[in-house]
Amino acid sequence: MSKSTSTPPEPPTPTVDESRMVTALVRLRQALGTAELPLDLPGTDDLRASRGAMVDQLEDYVIPRLMTLQAPLLAVVGGSTGAGKSTLVNSLVGERVTTSGVLRPTTRSPVLVHHPDDAEWFGQDRLLPDLVRVHHTTDDPDSLQLVASTAVPAGLAILDAPDVDSVEERNRLLAAQLLAAGDLWLFVTSAARYADQVPWGFLRQAAERSTAVAIILDRTPDEAIQTVSTHLARMLASRGLKDSPLFVVTEGKVDDQGLLDAHHVVEIRSWLETLADDVDARTVVVRQTLDGAVRAITRSAYPVADACAAQIEIATKLKDDVDLAYDVAIADVSAATADGTLLRGEVLARWQEFVGTGELLRSLETRVGGLRDRLVNTIKGKPQQAERVTVAVESGLETLVLEHAEAAAERAYRAWSQQPAGAGLLQDAPGDLGRASRDLRRRTEQMVRAWQGEVLDLVRAEGADKRTTARFLAFGVNGLAVSLMVVVFAHTAGVTGAEAGVAGGSAVVGQKLLEAVFGDQAVRTLAERARRSLEQRVTALLSDERARYLSRVDALGLRPDAAEMLREAARRVDDLRYQAAKPGKTPPPGDTL
């Protein structure tokens, strides 16, 4: 290529319109960053890839390019495996600047060739900022090898990219990233590979983004030039690329330096030199590609925003399913601890031992009134018998809570399993969410004992001024606490007469025992406080179980406002583009958008 020693102009001060657009694009990048799509929904994989591609192009090309519009034109050489890209680059430059591999795929860093005077444009803070700059040959795909050569005219840089159809995924991803960062694609194919599907997928993207593209049909035998080039031209036209230049490089011998004879690439080199020397022509290419990239990004942002809103909706549904499962469990435990359910089996047997099942209970069946004065003489319970009731209550409560915790976990697990997003969260969850926590039994035991201790404290505090009375001494703190628990457990079973049945009758005994010591109003207050405390403790315990599920959703970091933030950011960029494109508006110097 022609030599040039001209010094690139200093970057002009950004115009107001350019500054606004850069600000809008940075906000769009930030909005894309918050638009997480962690839940597995139909089509989400494609949208994640789209979001990632938008972020990469904004960071790698659009924002840096808009901030440095006077930078050299970047021509990215990409294409199929074995198309001869490296040989072509070396031949265009006129010296060996990039090395092709003997084995496929070639795993090496991309190579960017530029004029020495243009070196300042390709620092770490500019184009492709994630790639480490090196000045030596390397196989590290995370590095960008910079080669300064006076064989490349100032105002032009050539980037040799990996194969777009490489069998190595890392190479394919890097190739796509590099192509998206170019002002101009020099897309290389061959007579044997020009109809391959993968390259045409990239060319379709170029057409959709209005990216400037030149097609190079490489390694073409003389006898195949007319047939292949004609067919390829028709394919380009049918796919929206009819205005893209098509160059043919005939098959030729490669010398020891990896170069074709100059006449094979003279047409391409002449065209590139013309672009490099013509500022207006370069500007047209940059404007076309940059504006097309921004338009494609904003268009693609809206489906991502819709998907982001759908993620919030599904996350809310998942939480609602869990809340329903555990709300039902809490309500069922609350009902079972108030309707006499617990006053059966072992608890009832131990209670009857404590209060006696003879004349006292038979008298309750016929007459409730007039019992207070007789209770002291009727109760035959001993301290150890009160303790047996306490142990039975503890066991019954534990069993009740554990059963409903297991049922809630099963309901929540089943609800999540029936939808892809929930199933995905269950798949990598620690432990078995379909069962209650392994330590729930221990925590339930602690909860029940703490509640029983609180009931003791309530009775002790209420009877502080009655501890010397005959009735208080007869029953003792433990006996009165047990009686209060029994009253709580029959809160909704009816405690006003023999027609209430066994649970009601048992509660009547407990209530009358308490009333004999504390009086009617005090008993009602104690029972309500004990009942409320039990409900709060059960709710807290099951809320911890519920949190195992809810924390899975919360850990996703979904933001309820992310979708609208993304839509608003995309609308702002579109508004600025439309304003710049209004008829009669003269864009400021360098304002491409």
VOGU-3710 file (C-alpha; in Angstrom, 3 decimals, decimal comma):
1> mskststppe> 0,000/0,000/0,000  1,072/3,596/-0,394  3,231/5,006/2,344  2,003/7,961/4,351  3,650/9,923/7,115  0,852/12,413/7,719  -0,064/13,007/11,334  -3,716/12,366/12,258  -5,611/15,472/13,316  -6,306/16,178/16,958
11> pptptvdesr> -9,753/14,974/18,027  -12,234/17,852/17,802  -14,216/18,948/20,784  -17,481/16,939/20,798  -20,541/18,865/19,689  -23,581/19,217/21,924  -25,423/16,598/19,861  -22,514/14,169/20,079  -22,257/14,631/23,837  -25,959/14,002/24,260
21> mvtalvrlrq> -25,761/10,872/22,149  -22,754/9,544/24,056  -24,593/10,179/27,337  -27,706/8,436/26,003  -25,693/5,436/24,812  -23,890/5,138/28,145  -27,270/5,127/29,890  -28,487/2,490/27,453  -25,438/0,392/28,322  -26,218/0,807/32,018
31> algtaelpld> -29,860/-0,132/31,460  -28,801/-3,281/29,603  -26,606/-4,116/32,572  -29,605/-4,094/34,910  -31,817/-6,040/32,507  -30,861/-9,435/33,884  -32,506/-12,537/32,415  -31,527/-15,251/34,915  -34,729/-17,303/34,789  -35,057/-20,041/32,185
41> lpgtddlras> -38,035/-19,113/30,022  -38,802/-20,058/26,408  -36,553/-18,044/24,100  -34,450/-16,634/26,922  -31,168/-18,098/25,653  -31,448/-16,137/22,401  -32,340/-12,950/24,251  -29,405/-13,388/26,631  -27,119/-13,713/23,627  -28,705/-10,630/22,060
51> rgamvdqled> -28,252/-8,642/25,252  -24,618/-9,718/25,506  -23,987/-8,781/21,882  -25,522/-5,334/22,419  -23,379/-4,708/25,484  -20,247/-5,834/23,624  -20,936/-3,655/20,618  -21,689/-0,596/22,729  -18,474/-1,075/24,716  -16,244/-2,327/21,906
61> yviprlmtlq> -17,368/-0,098/19,073  -20,302/2,302/19,273  -19,374/4,420/22,299  -15,597/4,492/21,642  -16,156/5,222/17,946  -18,632/8,037/18,614  -16,129/9,603/21,004  -13,303/9,319/18,429  -14,920/9,973/15,071  -11,617/11,098/13,580
71> apllavvggs> -9,938/7,776/14,326  -8,697/5,670/11,395  -11,145/3,491/9,526  -10,989/-0,035/10,947  -11,344/-2,771/8,351  -11,883/-6,195/9,936  -10,881/-9,176/7,825  -13,155/-12,100/8,669  -14,531/-15,173/7,025  -14,492/-18,929/6,722
81> tgagkstlvn> -11,889/-21,433/7,845  -9,179/-21,899/5,223  -10,280/-18,936/3,126  -6,791/-17,459/3,282  -7,424/-14,423/5,472  -3,915/-14,169/6,916  -2,307/-14,600/3,495  -4,599/-11,911/2,152  -3,728/-9,495/4,961  -0,004/-10,061/4,460
91> slvgervtts> -0,381/-9,579/0,729  -2,397/-6,369/1,139  0,180/-4,893/3,503  3,080/-6,159/1,421  4,917/-7,779/4,291  4,394/-10,620/6,748  2,500/-9,133/9,694  0,265/-12,046/10,678  0,936/-15,768/10,783  -1,497/-18,442/9,676
101> gvlrpttrsp> -1,536/-21,757/11,467  -0,712/-25,132/9,966  -3,394/-26,876/12,019  -7,046/-25,909/12,136  -8,421/-24,131/14,021  -5,698/-21,548/14,386  -5,764/-20,372/17,997  -4,024/-17,016/18,219  -4,731/-13,462/19,159  -6,170/-11,085/16,565
111> vlvhhpddae> -3,659/-8,863/14,778  -4,251/-5,170/14,100  -1,978/-3,477/11,559  -1,844/0,316/11,516  0,358/3,196/10,447  2,834/4,229/13,175  1,322/7,712/13,314  -2,070/6,190/14,191  -0,865/4,228/17,217  -2,544/6,639/19,654
121> wfgqdrllpd> -5,976/5,625/18,390  -5,658/2,009/19,495  -4,788/2,306/23,173  -6,419/0,236/25,900  -9,099/2,874/26,524  -10,334/2,947/22,954  -11,414/0,190/20,616  -11,971/-3,287/22,162  -10,972/-2,209/25,673  -11,243/-5,753/27,091
131> lvrvhhttdd> -8,380/-7,030/24,935  -4,871/-6,591/26,327  -2,528/-4,782/23,949  0,665/-6,639/23,053  3,379/-6,054/20,451  4,488/-9,637/19,956  3,055/-12,820/18,482  0,835/-14,663/20,953  -1,782/-17,405/21,093  -3,759/-15,623/23,811
141> pdslqlvast> -7,262/-14,886/22,453  -7,666/-12,215/25,146  -4,864/-10,160/23,625  -4,794/-7,801/20,656  -1,469/-7,810/18,818  -0,631/-4,345/17,504  1,663/-4,109/14,494  2,830/-0,680/13,298  3,722/-0,618/9,613  4,363/2,225/7,214
151> avpaglaild> 2,990/-0,061/4,513  -0,487/0,805/5,790  -1,623/4,355/4,976  -2,536/6,675/7,822  -6,290/6,741/8,343  -6,706/2,996/7,836  -6,179/-0,014/10,097  -6,590/-3,683/9,184  -7,624/-6,290/11,765  -7,109/-9,994/11,047
161> apdvdsveer> -9,822/-11,921/12,949  -10,273/-15,652/13,706  -12,532/-17,869/11,604  -16,260/-17,249/11,999  -16,921/-20,991/11,632  -14,059/-22,233/13,800  -14,633/-25,487/15,651  -13,369/-23,653/18,741  -16,225/-21,734/20,354  -13,840/-19,144/21,830
171> nrllaaqlla> -12,572/-18,348/18,324  -16,091/-18,023/16,940  -17,138/-15,678/19,737  -14,017/-13,577/19,292  -14,573/-13,369/15,551  -18,125/-12,131/16,080  -16,909/-9,580/18,651  -14,234/-8,250/16,311  -16,543/-7,986/13,325  -19,030/-6,048/15,448
181> agdlwlfvts> -16,227/-3,609/16,325  -15,294/-2,819/12,725  -16,240/0,131/10,539  -15,831/-2,019/7,457  -15,974/-5,768/6,975  -13,621/-7,352/4,472  -15,446/-10,653/4,363  -13,307/-13,381/2,841  -14,663/-16,579/1,350  -13,556/-18,963/-1,368
191> aaryadqvpw> -14,945/-20,632/-4,441  -15,377/-23,792/-2,397  -16,971/-22,165/0,689  -18,934/-19,134/-0,491  -22,342/-20,794/-0,044  -21,695/-22,031/3,514  -24,419/-21,212/6,022  -22,339/-19,730/8,887  -20,708/-16,920/6,868  -24,080/-15,946/5,438
201> gflrqaaers> -25,453/-15,683/8,946  -22,874/-12,978/9,625  -23,564/-11,279/6,318  -27,275/-11,235/7,124  -26,450/-9,424/10,365  -24,342/-6,960/8,410  -27,259/-6,235/6,086  -29,647/-5,795/9,031  -27,238/-3,342/10,698  -26,325/-1,527/7,451
211> tavaiildrt> -22,695/-2,389/8,144  -20,311/-1,453/5,340  -19,134/-4,719/3,754  -16,796/-5,676/0,954  -16,792/-9,312/-0,170  -13,536/-10,943/-1,245  -13,816/-14,164/-3,225  -10,408/-15,652/-2,543  -8,466/-18,519/-4,127  -10,645/-18,659/-7,208
221> pdeaiqtvst> -9,459/-20,686/-10,227  -9,548/-18,721/-13,482  -12,083/-21,061/-15,036  -14,495/-20,611/-12,116  -14,367/-16,835/-11,811  -17,323/-16,037/-14,066  -19,660/-18,708/-12,730  -18,889/-18,303/-9,028  -18,724/-14,506/-8,979  -22,025/-14,215/-10,869
231> hlarmlasrg> -23,779/-16,599/-8,477  -22,257/-14,896/-5,442  -23,351/-11,468/-6,718  -26,930/-12,740/-7,060  -26,811/-14,131/-3,520  -25,569/-10,790/-2,191  -28,321/-8,880/-3,978  -31,043/-11,193/-2,690  -29,808/-10,710/0,865  -29,699/-6,936/0,926
241> lkdsplfvvt> -26,021/-6,519/0,054  -26,244/-5,610/-3,632  -24,239/-2,405/-3,082  -21,349/-4,209/-1,390  -18,175/-4,297/-3,504  -17,170/-7,773/-4,681  -13,480/-8,461/-5,288  -12,047/-11,631/-6,800  -8,583/-12,886/-5,882  -7,401/-15,527/-8,298
251> egkvddqgll> -5,557/-18,603/-7,187  -1,823/-18,022/-7,058  1,461/-19,130/-5,570  2,338/-18,013/-2,039  6,005/-17,108/-1,582  8,259/-17,883/1,371  7,031/-14,776/3,210  3,403/-15,898/2,981  2,556/-13,352/0,267  0,687/-13,552/-2,995
261> dahhvveirs> 2,069/-11,712/-5,967  0,991/-8,061/-5,792  -1,192/-8,221/-8,896  -3,577/-10,647/-7,146  -4,646/-8,012/-4,609  -3,979/-4,772/-6,446  -7,665/-3,976/-6,915  -8,479/-4,390/-3,209  -5,387/-2,459/-2,140  -6,191/0,406/-4,474
271> wletladdvd> -9,738/0,611/-3,119  -8,520/0,681/0,497  -5,909/3,336/-0,307  -8,623/5,493/-1,830  -10,670/5,205/1,353  -7,658/6,039/3,472  -6,841/9,145/1,441  -10,426/10,440/1,220  -11,693/11,757/4,551  -15,218/12,176/3,225
281> artvvvrqtl> -15,328/8,621/1,915  -14,108/7,295/5,252  -16,728/9,375/7,039  -19,495/7,935/4,876  -18,414/4,397/5,768  -18,173/5,195/9,461  -21,534/6,963/9,516  -23,231/4,113/7,716  -21,882/1,435/10,046  -22,205/3,450/13,254
291> dgavraitrs> -25,758/4,570/12,608  -26,770/1,067/11,557  -25,257/-0,389/14,717  -27,110/2,082/16,951  -30,376/1,473/15,123  -29,980/-2,297/15,458  -29,161/-2,015/19,170  -32,193/0,089/20,034  -34,434/-2,178/17,966  -33,111/-5,229/19,788
301> aypvadacaa> -33,420/-3,566/23,192  -37,227/-3,674/23,268  -37,566/-7,497/23,122  -35,010/-7,700/25,935  -37,058/-5,179/27,929  -40,197/-7,275/27,355  -38,325/-10,381/28,477  -37,101/-8,510/31,544  -40,696/-7,629/32,447  -41,679/-11,257/31,931
311> qieiatklkd> -38,902/-12,303/34,311  -40,337/-10,026/36,997  -43,807/-11,453/36,387  -42,606/-15,034/36,662  -40,495/-14,250/39,728  -43,560/-12,738/41,381  -45,577/-15,823/40,486  -42,908/-18,098/41,967  -42,930/-16,102/45,185  -46,722/-16,141/45,295
321> dvdlaydvai> -46,724/-19,935/44,967  -44,344/-20,224/47,915  -46,281/-17,710/49,990  -49,496/-19,614/49,361  -47,929/-22,926/50,396  -46,558/-21,565/53,661  -49,516/-19,298/54,432  -51,714/-22,387/54,257  -49,330/-24,212/56,594  -49,353/-21,352/59,111
331> advsaatadg> -53,143/-21,126/58,965  -53,497/-24,901/59,421  -51,157/-24,948/62,420  -53,001/-21,972/63,911  -56,331/-23,732/63,477  -55,054/-27,034/64,867  -53,657/-25,316/67,972  -56,986/-23,665/68,706  -59,725/-26,134/67,763  -58,972/-28,918/70,223
341> tllrgevlar> -56,967/-31,029/67,773  -54,053/-31,197/70,184  -56,282/-32,241/73,098  -56,284/-35,830/71,947  -54,156/-38,901/72,361  -51,167/-38,522/74,640  -51,933/-34,913/75,621  -55,499/-35,800/76,668  -54,354/-38,894/78,586  -51,711/-36,987/80,528
351> wqefvgtgel> -54,141/-34,129/81,210  -56,751/-36,487/82,545  -54,175/-38,009/84,838  -53,438/-34,539/86,128  -57,008/-33,344/86,709  -58,652/-36,730/87,332  -61,316/-38,318/85,147  -63,812/-39,416/87,783  -66,363/-37,305/89,643  -64,913/-34,023/88,374
361> lrsletrvgg> -65,382/-34,733/84,660  -68,727/-36,441/85,227  -69,949/-33,413/87,115  -68,847/-31,216/84,208  -71,159/-33,161/81,948  -74,176/-32,102/84,028  -73,189/-28,834/85,643  -70,510/-26,268/84,937  -71,337/-23,622/87,560  -70,333/-23,690/91,217
371> lrdrlvntik> -67,009/-25,454/90,714  -64,419/-23,001/91,899  -64,566/-23,866/95,568  -64,516/-27,625/94,884  -61,567/-27,686/92,473  -58,830/-27,504/95,081  -60,140/-30,630/96,787  -60,791/-32,475/93,510  -57,439/-32,025/91,729  -55,190/-34,949/92,528
381> gkpqqaervt> -52,334/-33,977/90,179  -48,742/-34,033/91,359  -45,866/-31,893/90,013  -44,533/-34,803/88,001  -47,969/-35,272/86,415  -47,957/-31,623/85,284  -44,539/-32,209/83,770  -45,913/-35,196/81,832  -48,590/-32,977/80,348  -45,897/-30,457/79,400
391> vavesgletl> -43,845/-33,144/77,650  -46,930/-34,438/75,828  -47,805/-30,910/74,693  -44,236/-30,395/73,498  -44,288/-33,612/71,479  -47,717/-32,894/70,016  -46,823/-29,363/68,968  -43,548/-30,468/67,404  -45,271/-33,174/65,389  -47,974/-30,763/64,242
401> vlehaeaaae> -45,527/-28,104/63,057  -43,215/-30,589/61,345  -46,089/-32,230/59,458  -47,327/-28,925/58,094  -43,791/-27,734/57,281  -43,235/-30,885/55,230  -46,566/-30,397/53,463  -45,730/-26,755/52,654  -42,312/-27,706/51,249  -43,931/-30,354/49,050
411> rayrawsqqp> -46,571/-27,907/47,777  -44,001/-25,227/46,985  -41,693/-27,733/45,284  -44,529/-29,111/43,190  -45,626/-25,625/42,127  -42,092/-24,661/41,041  -41,499/-27,960/39,287  -44,443/-27,326/36,995  -42,830/-24,322/35,289  -39,402/-24,058/33,604
421> agagllqdap> -38,215/-21,063/35,623  -38,994/-22,734/38,926  -37,524/-26,042/37,831  -34,308/-24,245/36,918  -34,065/-22,705/40,378  -34,687/-26,079/42,011  -32,062/-27,814/39,914  -29,060/-26,071/41,428  -30,546/-25,330/44,858  -28,552/-26,502/47,884
431> gdlgrasrdl> -30,182/-29,318/49,845  -33,630/-30,733/49,153  -36,203/-27,959/48,971  -38,939/-30,559/48,605  -38,466/-31,454/52,265  -38,375/-29,382/55,427  -34,925/-28,248/56,583  -32,816/-30,902/58,244  -32,498/-28,810/61,375  -36,192/-27,910/61,548
441> rrrteqmvra> -36,900/-30,528/64,221  -34,249/-29,050/66,474  -35,477/-25,500/65,867  -39,080/-26,585/66,451  -38,138/-28,159/69,769  -36,442/-24,937/70,773  -39,461/-22,917/69,687  -41,950/-25,042/71,645  -39,818/-24,999/74,781  -39,392/-21,245/74,505
451> wqgevldlvr> -43,162/-20,849/74,212  -43,794/-23,099/77,181  -41,266/-21,090/79,150  -43,081/-17,902/78,197  -46,391/-19,412/79,390  -44,735/-20,228/82,705  -43,497/-16,655/82,937  -46,981/-15,320/82,191  -48,506/-17,425/84,963  -45,713/-16,595/87,363
461> aegadkrtta> -46,039/-12,870/86,700  -49,842/-12,906/86,970  -49,727/-14,854/90,233  -46,973/-12,779/91,818  -49,336/-11,477/94,532  -51,226/-14,774/94,906  -48,414/-17,208/95,648  -49,446/-17,573/99,284  -53,067/-18,383/98,545  -54,313/-21,929/99,003
471> rflafgvngl> -55,441/-22,277/95,423  -52,102/-21,101/93,940  -50,167/-23,380/96,249  -52,422/-26,302/95,357  -51,966/-25,996/91,623  -48,404/-24,652/91,452  -46,896/-22,632/88,564  -46,438/-25,705/86,381  -49,996/-26,910/86,939  -51,448/-23,492/86,139
481> avslmvvvfa> -49,196/-23,164/83,046  -50,400/-26,536/81,787  -53,981/-25,447/82,362  -53,345/-22,284/80,339  -51,921/-24,314/77,439  -55,026/-26,503/77,440  -57,262/-23,430/77,338  -55,250/-22,058/74,391  -55,569/-25,341/72,487  -59,365/-25,231/72,704
491> htagvtgaea> -59,682/-21,544/71,886  -62,224/-22,165/69,085  -63,575/-25,497/70,313  -65,976/-23,951/72,815  -65,323/-23,783/76,538  -68,730/-22,942/77,896  -70,398/-26,273/78,546  -70,460/-30,028/78,418  -71,873/-29,946/74,895  -68,399/-28,912/73,729
501> gvaggsavvg> -67,253/-32,541/73,930  -63,979/-33,924/75,218  -61,777/-31,043/74,001  -64,208/-28,452/75,262  -64,684/-30,286/78,527  -60,955/-30,526/79,056  -60,594/-26,833/78,353  -63,437/-26,027/80,760  -61,522/-27,769/83,523  -58,399/-25,786/82,667
511> qklleavfgd> -60,282/-22,534/82,469  -62,042/-23,084/85,784  -58,747/-23,968/87,424  -57,279/-20,694/86,210  -60,357/-18,695/87,109  -60,228/-20,120/90,609  -56,840/-18,430/91,007  -56,849/-15,380/88,717  -60,453/-14,529/87,890  -62,347/-14,467/84,581
521> qavrtlaera> -60,832/-11,392/82,903  -57,254/-12,286/83,788  -57,685/-15,756/82,305  -58,997/-14,352/79,030  -56,043/-11,970/78,828  -53,501/-14,698/79,620  -54,989/-17,076/77,066  -54,987/-14,416/74,344  -51,368/-13,465/75,024  -50,261/-17,108/75,054
531> rrsleqrvta> -52,180/-17,852/71,859  -50,748/-14,816/70,045  -47,230/-15,700/71,127  -47,588/-19,239/69,814  -48,870/-17,988/66,453  -45,985/-15,542/66,159  -43,412/-18,191/66,951  -44,901/-20,680/64,490  -45,069/-17,964/61,826  -41,420/-17,042/62,373
541> llsderaryl> -40,352/-20,689/62,218  -42,197/-21,393/58,975  -41,091/-18,053/57,553  -37,523/-19,291/57,842  -38,566/-22,358/55,874  -40,310/-20,151/53,317  -37,139/-18,079/52,982  -35,284/-21,072/51,524  -37,421/-20,620/48,430  -37,776/-16,854/48,419
551> srvdalglrp> -34,027/-16,350/48,786  -33,549/-18,251/45,519  -35,648/-15,640/43,754  -34,169/-12,682/45,640  -30,653/-13,844/44,780  -31,446/-13,311/41,099  -31,174/-9,564/41,685  -34,105/-8,721/39,429  -35,038/-5,046/39,426  -38,734/-4,246/38,985
561> daaemlreaa> -37,878/-1,040/37,115  -35,282/-2,598/34,792  -37,641/-3,112/31,836  -38,915/0,455/31,847  -35,390/1,819/32,343  -34,264/-0,064/29,240  -37,237/1,075/27,163  -36,729/4,684/28,219  -32,996/4,531/27,438  -33,665/3,052/23,991
571> rrvddlryqa> -36,344/5,683/23,292  -33,918/8,456/24,225  -31,306/7,181/21,762  -33,928/6,852/19,021  -35,182/10,385/19,695  -31,681/11,787/19,266  -31,190/9,829/16,042  -34,476/11,110/14,632  -33,650/14,685/15,593  -30,292/14,440/13,819
581> akpgktpppg> -31,980/13,021/10,703  -34,676/15,715/10,394  -34,864/17,247/6,901  -33,130/20,590/6,749  -31,077/19,920/9,858  -27,401/20,444/9,246  -25,506/18,114/11,523  -22,565/19,611/13,346  -19,125/18,623/12,018  -18,473/14,993/12,807
591> dtl> -22,030/14,387/14,092  -22,926/11,027/12,564  -26,126/10,458/14,461
//
